[in-house]
Amino acid sequence: VSGINCDKCKYSYLLPVQPLDYNTAWECIGCDNTDTSDNIANKLAKFETEIDMVLLSEPEKYEELLQELRCCLHENHYLISDCKRRLIDIYGHEEGFEYSKLAREIVENKSEYCRQLLDLACRLSPGKSELRGYLLWERHGAQLRLAQMDWLNMKCSTQNYIDSLKMCFESLKEIIDILGPIRDNSEEGTNGLKAKKDLQTIKQQLLELQDK
């Protein structure tokens, strides 16, 4: 989560020689390239400042930063993950970026960011963590919207739509299992309650569609 892309060999990345020493040198694991801790710290500080300056009403700037960061940092770097999480929190929630106003490509991006962070979370924080519950909930919103878009635009069959709803149904059960026990007055607990409502809604939709 801290790897820096190597400017010399172009295919590997630099890591600190002594991970617990803040002042340690950085070495590429694929070639003989090295860098100082000061240079690395300055580079990261510049990126952190750029990320913090972006407004919630400007997700396109986060998308641009994400592309820039990918040229310099490992895909699992914490700054790339931070950008993805900020975009996840904007799409589908912030004013002007509700699901009904988003292009399909944007919703697909959100779903993919959730998938990528879920993969990372499985390695860094395995088990039924609040982070997993949050990411599953956000991915659910994006996947449900994509299924609805296809259905409303007649780009999928009834059976395909039913299959998509069933996948959402199963995902919601895991979300409820993780977030349901959390106190109701927290954001996580509130999302758990929303997931329970969504589960009943989808259950009813499935019954109606399968009866046709």
C-alpha contacts under 8 A as a table, 3 or more apart, distances in Angstrom:
res1	aa1	res2	aa2	distance
1	V	74	H	7.28
1	V	76	N	4.97
1	V	77	H	3.98
1	V	78	Y	5.34
2	S	15	L	7.07
2	S	73	L	7.82
2	S	74	H	7.22
2	S	76	N	7.59
2	S	77	H	4.94
2	S	78	Y	6.48
3	G	13	Y	5.77
3	G	14	L	5.61
3	G	15	L	5.43
3	G	73	L	6.14
3	G	74	H	5.13
3	G	76	N	7.89
3	G	77	H	6.20
4	I	13	Y	5.11
4	I	14	L	5.01
4	I	15	L	6.85
4	I	72	C	6.13
4	I	73	L	4.49
4	I	74	H	5.73
5	N	10	K	7.01
5	N	11	Y	7.41
5	N	12	S	6.17
5	N	13	Y	4.18
5	N	14	L	6.25
5	N	71	C	7.28
5	N	72	C	5.10
5	N	73	L	5.02
5	N	74	H	5.96
6	C	9	C	6.00
6	C	10	K	5.34
6	C	11	Y	6.82
6	C	12	S	5.65
6	C	13	Y	4.62
6	C	14	L	5.99
6	C	28	C	6.44
6	C	33	N	7.42
6	C	72	C	7.86
7	D	10	K	5.39
8	K	31	C	7.92
8	K	33	N	6.52
9	C	12	S	6.60
9	C	30	G	7.39
9	C	31	C	6.53
10	K	13	Y	7.99
11	Y	30	G	7.84
12	S	28	C	6.72
12	S	29	I	6.55
12	S	30	G	5.40
12	S	31	C	7.84
13	Y	28	C	5.24
13	Y	29	I	6.25
13	Y	30	G	7.14
13	Y	73	L	7.98
13	Y	74	H	7.12
14	L	26	W	5.85
14	L	27	E	4.95
14	L	28	C	3.92
14	L	29	I	6.18
14	L	33	N	7.97
14	L	34	T	7.44
15	L	19	P	7.96
15	L	26	W	5.26
15	L	27	E	5.63
15	L	28	C	6.37
15	L	29	I	7.25
16	P	19	P	5.26
16	P	24	T	6.23
16	P	25	A	5.92
16	P	26	W	4.24
16	P	27	E	6.36
17	V	24	T	6.18
17	V	25	A	5.87
17	V	26	W	5.55
17	V	27	E	6.32
18	Q	21	D	5.46
18	Q	24	T	5.79
18	Q	25	A	7.67
19	P	22	Y	7.33
19	P	24	T	7.55
21	D	24	T	5.39
22	Y	37	S	7.24
23	N	36	T	7.98
23	N	37	S	5.46
23	N	38	D	7.61
24	T	36	T	7.36
24	T	37	S	5.98
25	A	34	T	7.08
25	A	35	D	6.09
25	A	36	T	4.93
25	A	37	S	5.49
26	W	34	T	5.48
26	W	35	D	5.17
26	W	36	T	6.10
26	W	37	S	6.61
27	E	32	D	7.06
27	E	33	N	5.97
27	E	34	T	4.43
27	E	35	D	6.61
28	C	31	C	5.57
28	C	32	D	6.26
28	C	33	N	5.40
28	C	34	T	6.24
29	I	32	D	7.89
35	D	39	N	6.82
35	D	40	I	7.21
36	T	39	N	5.39
36	T	40	I	6.47
37	S	40	I	5.13
37	S	41	A	5.97
38	D	41	A	5.05
38	D	42	N	6.08
39	N	42	N	5.20
39	N	43	K	6.23
40	I	43	K	5.18
40	I	44	L	6.26
41	A	44	L	5.20
41	A	45	A	6.00
42	N	45	A	5.05
42	N	46	K	6.22
43	K	46	K	5.30
43	K	47	F	6.56
44	L	47	F	5.11
44	L	48	E	6.11
45	A	48	E	5.02
45	A	49	T	6.18
46	K	49	T	5.26
46	K	50	E	6.36
47	F	50	E	5.10
47	F	51	I	6.20
47	F	69	L	7.87
47	F	79	L	7.92
48	E	51	I	5.12
48	E	52	D	6.20
48	E	79	L	7.36
49	T	52	D	5.19
49	T	53	M	6.24
50	E	53	M	5.28
50	E	54	V	6.87
51	I	54	V	5.71
51	I	62	Y	7.16
51	I	65	L	7.48
51	I	83	C	7.31
54	V	58	E	6.46
54	V	59	P	7.79
54	V	61	K	6.71
54	V	62	Y	7.01
55	L	58	E	5.30
55	L	59	P	7.53
56	L	59	P	6.37
56	L	90	I	6.68
56	L	94	E	7.44
57	S	94	E	7.71
57	S	95	E	7.98
57	S	96	G	7.88
58	E	61	K	5.66
58	E	62	Y	7.24
59	P	62	Y	5.04
59	P	63	E	6.38
59	P	87	L	6.35
59	P	90	I	7.21
60	E	63	E	4.94
60	E	64	E	6.28
61	K	64	E	4.98
61	K	65	L	6.08
62	Y	65	L	4.96
62	Y	66	L	5.99
62	Y	83	C	6.29
62	Y	87	L	7.04
63	E	66	L	5.02
63	E	67	Q	6.53
63	E	83	C	7.99
63	E	87	L	7.96
64	E	67	Q	5.30
64	E	68	E	6.46
65	L	68	E	4.96
65	L	69	L	5.99
65	L	83	C	7.91
66	L	69	L	5.08
66	L	70	R	6.17
66	L	80	I	6.35
66	L	83	C	6.52
66	L	84	K	7.77
67	Q	70	R	5.21
67	Q	71	C	6.75
68	E	71	C	5.42
68	E	72	C	6.99
69	L	72	C	5.23
69	L	73	L	5.66
69	L	79	L	7.90
69	L	80	I	6.57
70	R	73	L	5.34
70	R	74	H	6.70
70	R	75	E	6.24
70	R	80	I	7.38
73	L	77	H	6.21
73	L	80	I	7.74
74	H	77	H	5.23
75	E	80	I	6.63
76	N	80	I	6.72
76	N	81	S	6.62
76	N	120	L	7.29
77	H	80	I	5.42
77	H	81	S	6.38
78	Y	81	S	4.96
78	Y	82	D	6.00
79	L	82	D	4.88
79	L	83	C	6.28
80	I	83	C	5.16
80	I	84	K	6.31
81	S	84	K	5.09
81	S	85	R	6.13
81	S	117	L	6.97
82	D	85	R	5.15
82	D	86	R	6.23
83	C	86	R	5.19
83	C	87	L	6.33
84	K	87	L	5.14
84	K	88	I	6.16
84	K	113	Y	5.90
85	R	88	I	4.93
85	R	89	D	6.26
85	R	113	Y	7.67
86	R	89	D	5.14
86	R	90	I	6.40
87	L	90	I	5.08
87	L	91	Y	6.13
87	L	110	K	7.24
88	I	91	Y	5.58
88	I	92	G	7.99
88	I	110	K	5.72
88	I	113	Y	7.24
88	I	114	C	7.31
88	I	138	E	7.13
89	D	92	G	7.55
89	D	93	H	6.59
89	D	94	E	7.71
90	I	93	H	5.42
90	I	94	E	5.11
90	I	97	F	6.83
91	Y	94	E	6.63
91	Y	97	F	5.49
91	Y	98	E	6.51
91	Y	99	Y	7.04
91	Y	102	L	7.78
91	Y	106	I	7.82
91	Y	107	V	7.46
91	Y	110	K	7.03
92	G	97	F	5.68
92	G	98	E	4.20
92	G	99	Y	4.57
92	G	102	L	7.83
92	G	141	G	7.79
92	G	142	A	7.83
93	H	97	F	6.37
93	H	98	E	5.43
93	H	99	Y	7.70
94	E	97	F	5.38
94	E	98	E	6.37
95	E	98	E	6.40
96	G	101	K	6.94
97	F	100	S	7.93
97	F	101	K	5.90
97	F	102	L	6.18
98	E	101	K	5.45
98	E	102	L	6.59
99	Y	102	L	5.22
99	Y	107	V	7.55
99	Y	142	A	7.94
99	Y	145	R	7.00
102	L	106	I	6.22
102	L	107	V	6.63
103	A	106	I	5.46
103	A	107	V	6.66
104	R	107	V	5.17
104	R	108	E	6.11
104	R	146	L	7.05
104	R	149	M	7.93
105	E	108	E	5.05
105	E	109	N	6.16
106	I	109	N	4.98
106	I	110	K	6.35
107	V	110	K	5.11
107	V	111	S	6.32
107	V	142	A	5.71
107	V	145	R	7.66
107	V	146	L	7.03
108	E	111	S	5.11
108	E	112	E	6.18
108	E	142	A	7.19
108	E	146	L	7.50
109	N	112	E	5.07
109	N	113	Y	6.11
110	K	113	Y	5.10
110	K	114	C	6.23
110	K	139	R	7.29
110	K	142	A	6.64
111	S	114	C	5.17
111	S	115	R	6.29
111	S	138	E	7.80
111	S	139	R	5.16
111	S	142	A	5.55
111	S	143	Q	6.56
112	E	115	R	4.96
112	E	116	Q	6.16
113	Y	116	Q	5.13
113	Y	117	L	6.19
114	C	117	L	5.23
114	C	118	L	5.99
114	C	135	L	5.68
114	C	136	L	7.37
114	C	138	E	7.04
114	C	139	R	5.61
115	R	118	L	5.03
115	R	119	D	6.24
115	R	135	L	7.98
115	R	139	R	7.38
116	Q	119	D	5.19
116	Q	120	L	6.39
117	L	120	L	4.94
117	L	121	A	5.94
117	L	135	L	7.48
118	L	121	A	4.94
118	L	122	C	6.17
118	L	132	R	6.46
118	L	135	L	6.50
118	L	136	L	7.73
119	D	122	C	5.29
119	D	123	R	6.97
120	L	123	R	5.42
120	L	124	L	6.27
121	A	124	L	4.97
121	A	125	S	5.07
121	A	126	P	6.40
121	A	131	L	7.45
121	A	132	R	6.87
122	C	125	S	5.63
122	C	126	P	4.47
122	C	127	G	7.14
123	R	126	P	5.83
125	S	129	S	6.95
126	P	129	S	7.16
127	G	132	R	7.96
128	K	132	R	6.34
128	K	133	G	7.13
128	K	178	I	5.94
129	S	132	R	5.21
129	S	133	G	6.43
129	S	178	I	7.11
130	E	133	G	4.93
130	E	134	Y	6.07
130	E	178	I	6.85
130	E	179	L	6.94
130	E	188	E	7.46
131	L	134	Y	5.10
131	L	135	L	6.20
132	R	135	L	5.19
132	R	136	L	6.00
133	G	136	L	5.18
133	G	137	W	6.09
133	G	174	E	7.81
133	G	175	I	5.31
133	G	178	I	5.71
133	G	179	L	6.15
134	Y	137	W	5.16
134	Y	138	E	6.26
134	Y	175	I	7.98
134	Y	188	E	7.20
135	L	138	E	5.13
135	L	139	R	6.02
136	L	139	R	5.06
136	L	140	H	5.97
136	L	171	S	7.13
136	L	175	I	6.42
137	W	140	H	5.04
137	W	141	G	6.52
137	W	172	L	7.47
137	W	175	I	6.34
137	W	191	N	7.55
137	W	195	A	7.61
138	E	141	G	5.29
138	E	142	A	6.60
139	R	142	A	5.17
139	R	143	Q	6.05
140	H	143	Q	5.15
140	H	144	L	5.92
140	H	168	C	6.25
140	H	171	S	7.00
140	H	172	L	7.40
141	G	144	L	5.31
141	G	145	R	6.19
142	A	145	R	5.15
142	A	146	L	6.24
143	Q	146	L	5.06
143	Q	147	A	6.23
143	Q	168	C	7.38
144	L	147	A	5.14
144	L	148	Q	6.19
144	L	164	S	7.69
144	L	165	L	7.25
144	L	168	C	6.66
145	R	148	Q	5.03
145	R	149	M	6.09
146	L	149	M	5.07
146	L	150	D	6.31
147	A	150	D	5.27
147	A	151	W	6.18
147	A	161	Y	6.34
147	A	164	S	6.30
147	A	165	L	7.58
148	Q	151	W	5.01
148	Q	152	L	5.95
148	Q	161	Y	7.89
149	M	152	L	5.28
149	M	153	N	5.99
150	D	153	N	5.23
150	D	154	M	5.93
150	D	155	K	4.79
150	D	156	C	5.69
150	D	161	Y	7.97
151	W	154	M	5.06
151	W	155	K	6.12
151	W	156	C	5.78
151	W	157	S	7.48
151	W	158	T	7.63
151	W	161	Y	6.43
152	L	155	K	7.73
154	M	157	S	7.35
156	C	160	N	5.97
156	C	161	Y	6.59
157	S	160	N	5.13
157	S	161	Y	6.33
158	T	161	Y	5.09
158	T	162	I	6.17
158	T	209	L	7.80
159	Q	162	I	4.97
159	Q	163	D	6.13
160	N	163	D	5.03
160	N	164	S	6.25
161	Y	164	S	5.05
161	Y	165	L	6.22
162	I	165	L	5.07
162	I	166	K	6.17
162	I	206	L	6.58
162	I	209	L	7.36
162	I	210	Q	7.99
163	D	166	K	5.07
163	D	167	M	6.39
164	S	167	M	5.15
164	S	168	C	6.37
165	L	168	C	4.97
165	L	169	F	6.04
165	L	202	I	6.71
165	L	206	L	7.28
166	K	169	F	4.85
166	K	170	E	6.28
166	K	206	L	7.83
167	M	170	E	5.25
167	M	171	S	6.23
168	C	171	S	5.04
168	C	172	L	6.10
169	F	172	L	5.19
169	F	173	K	6.53
169	F	199	L	6.07
169	F	202	I	6.68
169	F	203	K	7.39
170	E	173	K	5.26
170	E	174	E	6.82
171	S	174	E	5.37
171	S	175	I	6.35
172	L	175	I	4.88
172	L	176	I	6.06
172	L	195	A	6.02
172	L	196	K	7.55
172	L	198	D	7.73
172	L	199	L	6.25
173	K	176	I	5.19
173	K	177	D	6.16
173	K	199	L	7.56
174	E	177	D	4.92
174	E	178	I	6.31
175	I	178	I	5.21
175	I	179	L	5.90
175	I	180	G	7.50
175	I	192	G	6.84
175	I	195	A	6.96
176	I	179	L	5.20
176	I	180	G	4.64
176	I	181	P	7.99
176	I	192	G	5.36
176	I	193	L	7.78
176	I	195	A	6.23
176	I	196	K	6.57
177	D	180	G	5.69
177	D	181	P	7.37
178	I	181	P	6.97
178	I	182	I	7.98
178	I	192	G	7.91
179	L	182	I	5.49
179	L	188	E	5.90
179	L	189	G	5.67
179	L	191	N	7.08
179	L	192	G	4.73
180	G	189	G	6.10
180	G	192	G	4.65
180	G	193	L	6.70
181	P	189	G	7.20
182	I	186	S	7.46
182	I	188	E	6.67
182	I	189	G	4.77
182	I	192	G	7.76
183	R	186	S	5.86
183	R	188	E	7.88
183	R	189	G	5.17
184	D	187	E	7.74
184	D	188	E	7.82
184	D	189	G	4.45
184	D	190	T	5.44
184	D	193	L	7.63
185	N	189	G	6.48
185	N	190	T	6.61
186	S	189	G	5.12
186	S	190	T	6.09
187	E	190	T	5.06
187	E	191	N	6.23
188	E	191	N	5.13
188	E	192	G	6.27
189	G	192	G	4.90
189	G	193	L	6.43
190	T	193	L	5.13
190	T	194	K	6.33
191	N	194	K	4.90
191	N	195	A	6.04
192	G	195	A	5.02
192	G	196	K	6.42
193	L	196	K	5.13
193	L	197	K	6.52
194	K	197	K	5.11
194	K	198	D	6.17
195	A	198	D	4.98
195	A	199	L	6.04
196	K	199	L	5.05
196	K	200	Q	6.50
197	K	200	Q	5.30
197	K	201	T	6.29
198	D	201	T	4.98
198	D	202	I	6.08
199	L	202	I	5.30
199	L	203	K	6.03
200	Q	203	K	4.97
200	Q	204	Q	6.21
201	T	204	Q	5.24
201	T	205	Q	6.28
202	I	205	Q	4.89
202	I	206	L	6.08
203	K	206	L	5.21
203	K	207	L	6.35
204	Q	207	L	5.13
204	Q	208	E	6.30
205	Q	208	E	5.17
205	Q	209	L	6.09
206	L	209	L	5.14
206	L	210	Q	5.92
207	L	210	Q	5.30
207	L	211	D	6.15
208	E	211	D	5.25
208	E	212	K	6.67
209	L	212	K	5.44
